[in-house]
Amino acid sequence: MQEEPQRAMFDTSVYKLLLEGRLVRIKELVKSSKLIVYGCKVVRDELRETSPSYKFNGKSLRNLLIFTYDSLVGKRSYPVGNEIEALAKEYLDAYAGGVSKYKLFNDFKIVATATAHRLDVVISEDDRTMKSIHARKAYSLVNQSKMYETPEFKSVKDL
């Protein structure tokens, strides 16, 4: 019996690691259909914010990041509407950590998108904000009250 593929959303930070070739395992998982990558407007917009003057191997880093995102996500990109914004705001209200809430709002929208669409996992290297103990407590508190299941958080090395 074939196991179900993991449905995952990558945080913005993962895409640069993919470009650097350090994530061959992820590419293998995607190719073998064991991992399905979903995206959202927040992640794509953050990738677009990369300065067009930054280069990677002589090419525009921004264009390479967006190409990598588009090739992995395809049409599996979720909009960030009112429901997602409201859930992210509830995470912010429940958050009691030391990082500026303004800096966390996009992270919380990414997690809210993954939660609302019942994705299995969020892949991120962002231990200080998105995956911090305080942020995870906020997700858990809000999601339990709404009877949502919180996605699992993994680093790329956990795949």
URPEMO-V95345 format. One record per pair of residues at least 24 apart in sequence whose ideal C-beta (glycine too) atoms are under 10 Angstrom apart, sorted by sequence separation. I is the first residue (numbers start at 1). GAP is how many residues later the second one is. D is the distance in Angstrom with one decimal. If there is no record, write none. Layout:
# URPEMO-V95345
I,GAP,D
I,GAP,D
This chain:
# URPEMO-V95345
5,24,8.5
15,24,9.9
84,24,9.5
85,24,6.9
87,24,8.5
88,24,4.3
91,24,9.2
106,24,9.2
107,24,8.9
111,24,7.9
115,24,7.3
131,24,8.1
5,25,9.3
10,25,10.0
44,25,5.9
84,25,6.0
87,25,3.9
88,25,8.5
104,25,5.7
107,25,9.5
111,25,9.4
114,25,9.9
43,26,6.9
44,26,8.2
80,26,9.5
84,26,9.3
86,26,8.3
87,26,8.6
103,26,6.7
104,26,7.7
127,26,9.2
5,27,8.8
8,27,5.8
10,27,6.1
84,27,9.7
85,27,7.8
88,27,9.5
108,27,7.6
111,27,9.2
112,27,8.7
115,27,8.9
126,27,9.4
5,28,5.5
6,28,6.8
7,28,8.2
8,28,7.0
9,28,7.4
10,28,8.6
15,28,8.0
84,28,4.8
87,28,6.7
88,28,9.9
104,28,9.0
107,28,7.2
111,28,6.0
115,28,6.1
122,28,9.3
123,28,9.8
127,28,7.8
5,29,5.3
6,29,5.2
7,29,5.1
8,29,5.7
9,29,5.1
10,29,7.5
14,29,9.2
15,29,9.9
44,29,8.1
80,29,5.5
83,29,8.2
84,29,5.3
87,29,6.4
99,29,7.0
100,29,9.4
120,29,9.3
122,29,5.0
123,29,9.6
124,29,6.6
126,29,9.4
4,30,9.0
5,30,6.1
6,30,7.2
7,30,8.5
8,30,6.9
9,30,6.8
12,30,8.2
13,30,9.9
39,30,6.1
43,30,8.4
80,30,8.8
83,30,9.6
84,30,9.8
86,30,10.0
98,30,9.7
99,30,5.3
104,30,9.5
108,30,7.9
112,30,9.0
116,30,9.7
118,30,8.2
119,30,9.7
121,30,5.5
122,30,7.5
123,30,8.1
124,30,7.9
125,30,5.9
2,31,8.9
3,31,7.4
5,31,5.0
6,31,9.6
7,31,6.3
9,31,6.8
11,31,9.8
12,31,5.3
15,31,9.2
16,31,9.1
39,31,8.5
84,31,8.8
97,31,9.4
99,31,9.8
104,31,6.9
108,31,8.3
111,31,10.0
112,31,9.5
115,31,8.8
118,31,6.8
120,31,6.2
121,31,4.6
122,31,5.4
123,31,5.5
124,31,7.2
125,31,6.7
2,32,9.2
4,32,9.8
11,32,7.1
12,32,9.0
15,32,6.2
37,32,8.8
80,32,8.0
81,32,9.5
84,32,5.8
97,32,8.3
111,32,9.4
116,32,7.4
119,32,5.3
120,32,6.4
121,32,7.2
122,32,7.6
123,32,7.3
124,32,8.6
125,32,9.1
9,33,9.9
10,33,7.0
12,33,9.2
13,33,9.3
39,33,7.7
40,33,8.9
44,33,6.8
80,33,6.1
83,33,6.2
84,33,9.1
99,33,7.2
115,33,5.2
118,33,8.2
119,33,9.3
121,33,5.4
123,33,6.0
9,34,7.5
12,34,4.3
16,34,8.8
37,34,9.5
38,34,9.2
39,34,3.7
43,34,8.4
79,34,8.7
95,34,10.0
98,34,8.9
104,34,9.1
108,34,9.7
115,34,7.5
117,34,9.4
120,34,9.6
11,35,9.0
12,35,6.2
15,35,9.5
37,35,4.4
38,35,6.5
39,35,8.7
43,35,9.8
45,35,9.1
78,35,5.2
81,35,9.3
97,35,5.8
99,35,7.9
115,35,6.3
123,35,8.2
20,36,8.3
36,36,9.4
37,36,5.6
38,36,9.5
39,36,9.7
40,36,9.8
41,36,7.0
42,36,9.4
77,36,9.7
78,36,8.7
80,36,9.6
97,36,7.7
98,36,7.5
99,36,8.3
112,36,9.3
114,36,9.0
115,36,6.2
123,36,7.1
12,37,9.0
19,37,6.0
20,37,9.9
35,37,9.4
36,37,9.6
37,37,8.5
39,37,6.6
40,37,6.2
41,37,7.5
42,37,9.9
43,37,9.7
95,37,9.1
97,37,2.9
114,37,4.7
121,37,8.9
12,38,9.3
19,38,8.6
36,38,9.7
38,38,4.7
39,38,4.2
40,38,4.7
41,38,5.8
42,38,5.6
78,38,8.0
96,38,5.7
97,38,6.5
113,38,9.9
114,38,9.9
121,38,8.7
37,39,7.1
38,39,7.1
39,39,7.2
40,39,7.5
41,39,4.9
78,39,5.7
95,39,6.0
96,39,9.8
97,39,9.9
111,39,8.0
114,39,9.7
16,40,8.3
19,40,9.8
36,40,7.0
37,40,9.9
38,40,6.6
40,40,5.8
41,40,9.4
94,40,9.4
95,40,6.3
97,40,8.5
111,40,7.2
30,41,9.4
76,41,9.6
78,41,9.2
94,41,9.5
96,41,7.4
97,41,8.1
19,42,7.7
30,42,6.4
42,42,8.7
95,42,8.1
96,42,7.4
111,42,8.6
41,43,9.3
92,43,9.9
94,43,7.5
95,43,4.3
40,44,8.0
91,44,7.5
94,44,4.0
95,44,9.2
16,45,7.9
19,45,5.6
27,45,8.8
93,45,8.2
94,45,8.2
96,45,9.8
18,46,9.5
19,46,6.7
26,46,8.6
42,46,9.2
91,46,10.0
92,46,7.7
94,46,9.0
95,46,9.4
18,47,8.7
91,47,4.8
94,47,4.9
95,47,9.5
16,48,9.1
19,48,9.3
90,48,8.3
91,48,6.1
93,48,9.8
94,48,5.3
15,49,8.8
16,49,6.7
19,49,6.1
90,49,9.7
93,49,8.2
94,49,9.9
15,50,5.0
18,50,5.4
91,50,8.7
92,50,9.6
15,51,8.7
18,51,9.1
90,51,8.9
91,51,5.6
94,51,9.1
15,52,9.8
16,52,8.9
87,52,9.5
90,52,4.6
91,52,8.9
12,53,8.5
15,53,5.4
18,53,9.8
89,53,9.7
90,53,9.3
14,54,9.5
15,54,5.8
18,54,7.8
88,54,9.5
14,55,9.7
87,55,7.0
90,55,8.4
87,56,8.6
90,56,8.2
12,57,8.9
15,57,8.4
10,58,9.7
14,58,9.6
10,59,8.2
87,59,7.7
46,60,6.5
45,61,8.4
46,61,9.9
87,61,8.1
10,62,7.5
10,63,8.6
42,63,9.2
43,63,8.7
8,64,9.8
9,64,9.1
42,64,5.3
46,64,8.9
42,65,8.7
42,66,9.5
43,66,9.4
9,67,9.5
42,67,4.8
43,67,6.3
9,68,9.9
41,68,8.7
42,68,5.4
7,69,8.9
9,69,8.5
40,69,7.5
41,69,9.9
40,70,6.3
42,70,9.4
43,70,8.8
39,71,9.5
42,71,7.1
40,72,9.2
41,72,8.5
40,73,4.3
39,74,8.9
40,74,8.0
38,75,8.3
38,76,7.6
40,76,9.9
40,77,8.7
38,79,7.0
40,79,10.0
38,81,5.9
37,82,9.8
36,83,9.0
36,84,9.2
35,85,9.5
35,86,8.8
37,86,8.6
35,88,9.0
12,94,8.2
11,95,9.6
12,95,9.1
11,96,7.4
26,97,8.0
12,98,8.0
11,99,6.2
10,100,9.1
11,100,9.2
23,100,9.5
9,101,6.5
9,102,8.5
11,103,9.8
9,104,6.8
9,105,4.5
8,106,8.3
9,106,9.8
17,106,9.8
7,107,8.8
9,108,8.4
14,108,9.8
17,108,7.2
14,109,5.5
16,109,9.6
7,110,8.3
9,110,5.4
13,110,9.2
14,110,6.8
7,111,7.8
8,111,6.3
9,111,9.4
10,111,9.6
11,111,6.6
13,111,6.2
14,111,6.7
7,112,4.7
8,112,6.5
9,112,7.7
10,112,7.9
11,112,6.6
12,112,8.6
13,112,4.8
14,112,9.4
6,113,8.7
7,113,4.9
8,113,4.6
9,113,5.3
10,113,4.9
11,113,3.5
12,113,9.9
13,113,5.7
6,114,4.8
7,114,7.5
8,114,7.1
9,114,7.2
10,114,7.6
11,114,7.2
12,114,8.6
5,115,8.8
6,115,5.7
8,115,5.5
9,115,9.0
10,115,9.9
11,115,5.7
4,116,8.6
6,117,9.5
13,117,8.8
11,118,9.7
12,118,9.8
11,119,6.1
11,120,8.8
35,124,7.2
34,125,9.3
26,130,6.5
29,130,6.3
25,131,7.9
28,131,9.5
25,132,8.8
23,133,5.6
26,133,6.0
22,134,7.8
23,134,9.4
25,134,5.8
22,135,9.6
23,136,8.3
18,138,8.8
17,139,6.2
14,141,9.3
9,142,7.6
11,142,9.5
14,142,6.1
8,143,8.4
13,143,9.3
7,144,8.9
8,144,9.3
11,145,9.9
6,146,8.9
8,146,8.2
10,146,8.7
6,148,9.2
8,151,8.5
6,153,8.4
